[in-house]
Amino acid sequence: MTITKNLVERLIDIQRETPSVKKEADNPYFKSKYANLNSFIEAIMPLLIKHKVLCLQPMATLPDGTPIIKTILTCETGETIESSMPMAKLTDPQKLGAFVTYCRRYSLQALLLLPAVDDDAESFYDRGGNQAAPSYEAAKPSPAAPASRRKWDGRSSGK
């Protein structure tokens, strides 16, 4: 990744000028609205074009075969910034399409620091409370922490 002052200044301008993203998609389970991928693209595309920043979101694979979505921002000087998000290995085309869209939206949101609302993650859970999409190896819970590690309770340790 090569990021220099030129690209940074463009991204700052884009963030400064980005309008609020419209929450137009419905989540019937939560009876709420959320901003889908198209809403984010519609909000930022005119600014990317105005500031001559190209956004790409190709799918790729890691050396171990893990599929990823890359989000790449670049400009005519060749400067780039990119982010990669691992994806679950799914065989159901409908779930795969939904998951790709989900990964693209969150990767785009993270890279451009856009407001996030997590109302559509419901599509990855069945009504029986079981997770429908397989979890990542890295996302599996780790064994219980040793007793010497205490969870921080938000209060100062006094040190």
C-alpha positions as CSV (number, residue, x, y, z in Angstrom):
1,M,0.0,0.0,0.0
2,T,1.3,3.4,-1.0
3,I,-0.5,6.4,0.5
4,T,0.9,9.8,0.4
5,K,-0.2,13.4,1.0
6,N,-2.0,13.7,-2.4
7,L,-4.3,10.7,-1.9
8,V,-4.8,11.6,1.8
9,E,-5.9,15.1,0.9
10,R,-8.4,13.7,-1.6
11,L,-9.8,11.3,0.9
12,I,-10.1,14.0,3.6
13,D,-12.1,16.1,1.0
14,I,-14.3,13.1,0.2
15,Q,-15.0,12.4,3.9
16,R,-15.7,16.1,4.5
17,E,-18.2,16.3,1.6
18,T,-19.9,12.9,2.0
19,P,-23.6,13.3,2.7
20,S,-25.5,11.2,5.2
21,V,-26.2,7.9,3.7
22,K,-29.9,7.2,3.2
23,K,-31.4,4.2,5.1
24,E,-33.8,2.9,2.5
25,A,-33.6,-0.9,2.8
26,D,-36.0,-2.7,5.0
27,N,-35.0,-5.3,7.6
28,P,-38.3,-7.1,8.3
29,Y,-36.9,-9.0,11.3
30,F,-35.9,-5.9,13.2
31,K,-38.7,-3.7,11.6
32,S,-36.1,-1.1,10.8
33,K,-34.3,0.4,7.9
34,Y,-30.6,0.3,7.0
35,A,-28.3,1.7,4.3
36,N,-27.5,-1.0,1.7
37,L,-24.5,-1.1,-0.6
38,N,-26.2,0.8,-3.3
39,S,-27.0,3.7,-0.9
40,F,-23.3,3.9,0.0
41,I,-22.2,3.8,-3.7
42,E,-24.8,6.5,-4.6
43,A,-23.6,8.7,-1.8
44,I,-19.9,8.5,-2.5
45,M,-19.6,7.9,-6.3
46,P,-20.0,11.6,-7.3
47,L,-17.3,12.5,-4.8
48,L,-14.9,9.8,-5.9
49,I,-15.3,11.1,-9.5
50,K,-15.0,14.7,-8.4
51,H,-11.8,14.1,-6.6
52,K,-10.5,11.6,-9.2
53,V,-10.3,8.6,-6.9
54,L,-11.1,5.2,-8.3
55,C,-12.7,2.5,-6.1
56,L,-12.3,-1.1,-7.0
57,Q,-13.7,-4.1,-5.0
58,P,-12.3,-7.3,-6.7
59,M,-12.6,-10.7,-5.2
60,A,-9.3,-12.6,-4.6
61,T,-7.9,-15.5,-2.6
62,L,-5.2,-15.7,0.0
63,P,-2.4,-18.2,-0.5
64,D,-4.2,-20.6,1.9
65,G,-7.3,-20.4,-0.4
66,T,-9.4,-18.1,1.8
67,P,-11.6,-15.9,-0.4
68,I,-11.3,-12.2,0.3
69,I,-12.9,-8.9,-0.9
70,K,-10.4,-6.2,-1.5
71,T,-11.4,-2.5,-1.5
72,I,-8.8,-0.4,-3.3
73,L,-8.8,3.4,-3.6
74,T,-6.3,4.8,-6.1
75,C,-5.8,8.0,-8.1
76,E,-3.9,8.9,-11.3
77,T,-0.6,9.4,-9.5
78,G,-0.6,5.7,-8.7
79,E,-1.0,6.2,-5.0
80,T,-3.3,3.5,-3.4
81,I,-4.8,2.5,-0.2
82,E,-6.5,-0.9,0.2
83,S,-8.3,-3.1,2.7
84,S,-8.9,-6.8,2.5
85,M,-11.8,-8.6,4.2
86,P,-11.9,-12.5,4.5
87,M,-15.1,-14.2,3.4
88,A,-16.7,-17.4,4.4
89,K,-16.4,-20.3,2.0
90,L,-20.1,-20.8,0.9
91,T,-21.5,-23.1,-1.7
92,D,-25.1,-21.7,-1.8
93,P,-25.0,-19.1,-4.6
94,Q,-27.8,-17.0,-2.9
95,K,-25.9,-16.9,0.5
96,L,-22.6,-16.2,-1.3
97,G,-24.1,-13.3,-3.2
98,A,-25.5,-11.8,0.0
99,F,-22.3,-12.3,1.8
100,V,-20.2,-10.7,-1.0
101,T,-22.5,-7.7,-0.9
102,Y,-22.3,-7.5,2.9
103,C,-18.4,-7.7,2.8
104,R,-18.2,-5.0,0.1
105,R,-20.4,-2.7,2.1
106,Y,-18.5,-3.1,5.4
107,S,-15.2,-2.9,3.7
108,L,-16.2,0.3,1.9
109,Q,-17.6,1.8,5.1
110,A,-14.5,1.0,7.0
111,L,-12.1,2.4,4.4
112,L,-14.0,5.7,3.9
113,L,-15.1,6.0,7.5
114,L,-18.8,6.0,6.6
115,P,-21.5,5.7,9.3
116,A,-22.4,2.0,9.9
117,V,-25.7,0.4,10.8
118,D,-25.8,-3.4,11.2
119,D,-29.4,-4.3,10.5
120,D,-28.9,-6.7,7.6
121,A,-26.6,-9.2,9.2
122,E,-29.8,-11.1,10.0
123,S,-29.7,-12.8,6.6
124,F,-26.8,-14.9,7.9
125,Y,-28.9,-16.4,10.7
126,D,-31.7,-18.8,10.5
127,R,-34.8,-18.4,12.7
128,G,-33.8,-21.3,15.0
129,G,-31.0,-19.1,16.4
130,N,-28.2,-21.0,14.5
131,Q,-25.7,-19.2,12.4
132,A,-26.3,-20.2,8.8
133,A,-22.9,-19.0,7.4
134,P,-19.8,-20.9,8.5
135,S,-17.5,-18.9,10.8
136,Y,-13.9,-18.1,10.0
137,E,-11.1,-20.0,11.6
138,A,-9.8,-16.8,13.0
139,A,-13.2,-15.8,14.4
140,K,-13.6,-19.0,16.5
141,P,-13.6,-18.2,20.3
142,S,-10.3,-18.7,21.9
143,P,-10.0,-21.0,25.0
144,A,-10.8,-19.3,28.3
145,A,-8.2,-16.8,29.4
146,P,-5.9,-17.8,32.3
147,A,-7.0,-16.6,35.7
148,S,-4.2,-14.1,35.7
149,R,-5.9,-12.2,32.9
150,R,-8.8,-10.2,34.2
151,K,-11.4,-8.4,32.1
152,W,-11.1,-4.6,32.3
153,D,-14.2,-3.2,34.1
154,G,-13.7,0.3,32.7
155,R,-12.3,1.7,36.0
156,S,-8.8,3.1,36.4
157,S,-6.3,0.7,38.0
158,G,-5.0,3.6,40.0
159,K,-1.5,3.2,38.5
